[in-house]
């Protein structure tokens, strides 16, 4: 390949975002995704309920999920956003597919951790399909997930618990790496102390039910974004889109962070 250095570009054209939204069940992750531009849902779980949004039949295999992505690439349509609902229900489909490909009865058959390493190959296949859809059809990618609380072993502090995506740690790391934003949805919580007598204090959590999106990593949760978002946003699609260059009128002149 011949390269002419005088023709190199200094500005990148913004691409549609790849967003993961994770949080507690019932907090409104699906409703948030349904507010994105012209969404279509690929369902690994039946979580849409009465929400009015285009949806594919409930996937029962990994191939069903992949076929949905392929259909969005190969067939004409007006959808602008594909929503995967949800990652933690997709995981057993990928594990089952891995077992079928290898003749295993369980993902643990090959020995501790080896099955999950093999499953990563299909996670990469899934991510590559989404990236291809995004690059060729300019579709926004939204992946929904629930949370789990896991022990975090930091090299410079004592271990502590934190919120993260409800996936095997290797799959979670891969999904996070290939996302432009990983957003943690939670309720705003404060604490108060009261006197319990005998020089003892009781700490209670209080909250108004206000929902917020955390956009940057903190000790208590995993999050990230490449768009310079403030640490917290209201839980609405408009609040997210306001910070994404692809959705801005001047997007052609914006440099997107790598």
C-alpha positions in Angstrom: 0.0 0.0 0.0 1.4 3.4 -1.0 0.8 6.3 1.5 1.1 9.9 0.6 1.8 11.8 3.8 0.6 15.1 2.3 -3.0 13.7 2.1 -3.3 12.6 5.7 -6.4 13.9 7.5 -6.2 15.7 10.8 -10.0 15.6 11.6 -12.0 12.5 12.0 -15.7 12.4 11.0 -17.8 11.4 14.0 -19.3 8.0 13.9 -22.5 6.9 15.7 -21.9 6.1 19.4 -21.5 2.6 20.9 -23.2 2.9 24.3 -23.7 0.4 27.1 -26.3 1.4 29.7 -26.3 -0.8 32.8 -28.1 -0.6 36.2 -30.8 -2.1 38.4 -33.8 -3.9 36.9 -36.7 -1.5 36.4 -34.7 1.7 36.6 -35.6 2.6 33.0 -32.8 1.3 30.8 -35.1 0.0 28.2 -37.2 3.1 28.1 -34.1 5.2 27.8 -32.9 3.1 24.8 -36.4 3.3 23.2 -36.0 7.1 23.2 -33.0 7.0 20.9 -33.5 7.8 17.2 -35.6 5.2 15.3 -34.7 2.2 17.5 -35.1 -1.5 16.8 -34.6 -4.1 19.5 -32.8 -7.4 19.2 -34.2 -9.2 22.2 -32.3 -11.8 24.2 -34.8 -11.2 27.0 -38.4 -10.2 27.0 -38.0 -6.8 28.7 -39.8 -4.4 26.4 -43.3 -5.1 27.9 -45.7 -2.4 26.8 -43.0 0.0 25.4 -43.8 0.9 21.8 -40.7 0.0 19.8 -39.9 -2.2 16.9 -38.6 -5.5 18.1 -37.3 -8.7 16.6 -38.6 -12.1 17.8 -37.1 -13.2 21.1 -33.7 -14.8 20.4 -33.2 -18.3 21.7 -29.7 -18.9 20.2 -26.7 -16.8 19.5 -27.3 -17.3 15.8 -30.7 -15.6 16.2 -29.0 -12.5 17.6 -26.4 -12.5 14.8 -29.1 -13.0 12.1 -30.9 -9.9 13.5 -27.7 -7.9 13.0 -27.2 -9.3 9.5 -30.8 -8.5 8.5 -30.2 -4.9 9.6 -27.2 -4.8 7.3 -28.5 -6.6 4.3 -32.1 -5.4 4.1 -33.4 -1.9 3.5 -34.9 -0.1 6.5 -35.2 3.3 8.2 -33.9 2.3 11.7 -31.1 4.4 13.1 -30.4 2.6 16.4 -30.0 -1.0 17.2 -30.6 -2.0 20.9 -29.3 -5.3 22.3 -31.5 -6.2 25.3 -29.7 -7.5 27.2 -26.0 -8.4 27.4 -26.4 -10.6 30.5 -29.2 -12.6 28.7 -27.0 -12.8 25.6 -24.2 -14.4 27.6 -25.8 -17.8 28.2 -26.7 -17.9 24.4 -23.0 -17.3 23.6 -21.9 -19.9 26.2 -24.4 -22.4 24.8 -23.1 -21.7 21.2 -19.5 -22.2 22.4 -20.4 -25.5 24.0 -22.2 -26.8 20.9 -19.2 -25.8 18.7 -16.9 -27.8 21.0 -19.1 -30.7 22.0 -19.2 -29.7 25.7 -22.2 -30.2 28.0 -21.2 -27.2 30.1 -19.0 -24.1 29.7 -17.0 -25.5 32.6 -16.3 -28.8 30.9 -12.8 -27.9 29.6 -11.6 -26.8 33.0 -11.6 -23.7 35.1 -11.8 -20.6 33.0 -11.0 -22.3 29.7 -14.6 -22.4 28.5 -14.9 -18.6 29.1 -11.7 -18.0 27.1 -13.2 -20.0 24.2 -16.5 -18.0 24.5 -14.5 -14.8 24.0 -14.1 -15.7 20.4 -17.8 -15.5 19.9 -18.0 -12.3 21.9 -15.5 -10.9 19.4 -17.6 -12.1 16.5 -20.6 -10.4 18.0 -18.7 -7.1 18.6 -17.3 -7.2 15.0 -20.8 -7.6 13.6 -22.1 -4.6 15.6 -19.1 -2.5 14.5 -19.6 -3.5 10.9 -23.2 -2.5 11.1 -22.3 0.8 12.7 -19.6 1.6 10.2 -21.5 0.7 7.0 -25.1 1.7 8.0 -24.3 4.5 10.5 -26.4 2.9 13.2 -26.1 3.8 16.8 -25.4 0.8 19.0 -27.0 0.6 22.5 -26.4 -2.4 24.7 -28.4 -2.8 27.9 -27.2 -4.8 30.9 -28.0 -5.3 34.6 -25.4 -4.7 37.3 -23.6 -6.9 39.7 -21.5 -6.0 42.8 -18.1 -7.5 42.7 -14.9 -7.3 44.8 -12.3 -5.0 43.2 -8.7 -5.8 44.0 -6.8 -2.6 43.4 -3.0 -2.7 43.6 -2.7 0.4 45.7 -5.6 0.1 48.2 -7.5 -2.5 50.2 -10.0 -4.5 48.2 -13.5 -3.0 48.0 -16.9 -3.7 46.3 -18.1 -1.9 43.2 -20.8 -1.9 40.6 -20.1 -3.4 37.2 -21.7 -5.0 34.2 -23.3 -8.4 35.0 -21.0 -10.5 32.8 -18.1 -12.7 33.2 -15.1 -10.4 33.8 -13.4 -11.3 30.5 -16.6 -10.6 28.5 -17.3 -7.4 30.4 -13.7 -6.1 29.8 -14.1 -6.8 26.0 -17.5 -5.1 25.8 -16.2 -2.1 27.8 -13.1 -1.8 25.6 -15.2 -1.7 22.4 -17.7 0.9 23.7 -17.5 4.7 23.4 -19.6 5.1 26.6 -20.4 2.8 29.5 -23.1 4.5 31.6 -24.2 3.4 35.0 -27.8 4.2 35.9 -28.7 4.3 39.5 -30.9 6.1 42.0 -29.4 9.2 43.8 -28.8 8.1 47.4 -27.7 10.0 50.5 -27.1 8.7 54.0 -28.0 10.0 57.4 -27.0 9.0 60.9 -29.2 8.8 63.9 -28.4 8.2 67.6 -29.1 4.6 68.6 -28.0 5.1 72.2 -25.0 3.8 74.1 -22.8 6.0 71.9 -23.8 4.1 68.8 -24.9 5.6 65.4 -27.1 4.0 62.8 -26.6 4.9 59.2 -29.6 4.9 56.9 -29.9 5.4 53.2 -32.4 7.9 52.0 -33.5 8.9 48.5 -36.2 10.6 46.5 -36.2 8.1 43.7 -34.4 10.5 41.4 -32.5 8.5 38.7 -29.1 9.6 37.5 -26.5 8.4 34.9 -22.9 8.1 36.1 -20.5 8.7 33.1 -17.0 8.4 34.6 -15.3 5.7 36.6 -15.3 6.1 40.3 -14.3 3.6 43.1 -17.9 2.6 43.6 -18.7 1.9 39.9 -17.3 1.2 36.5 -18.1 3.8 33.8 -16.4 5.7 31.0 -17.1 8.0 28.1 -15.1 9.5 25.2 -17.2 12.6 24.9 -16.2 14.7 27.9 -19.5 14.2 29.7 -20.0 15.6 33.2 -19.9 13.0 35.9 -23.6 12.8 36.2 -26.5 13.3 33.8 -30.3 13.1 34.1 -31.6 9.8 32.9 -32.8 10.8 29.5 -31.6 10.2 25.9 -31.6 13.9 25.2 -29.1 14.5 28.1 -26.7 11.8 26.6 -27.1 12.9 22.9 -26.3 16.5 23.8 -22.6 15.4 24.4 -22.2 13.1 21.4 -20.6 14.8 18.4 -22.4 12.6 15.9 -25.7 14.2 16.8 -24.5 17.8 16.7 -25.1 20.0 13.6 -21.4 20.9 13.5 -20.3 17.3 13.7 -18.4 17.4 10.4 -15.8 19.7 12.0 -15.5 17.9 15.3 -12.5 15.8 16.2 -13.6 12.6 18.0 -11.3 11.2 20.7 -9.8 7.8 19.9 
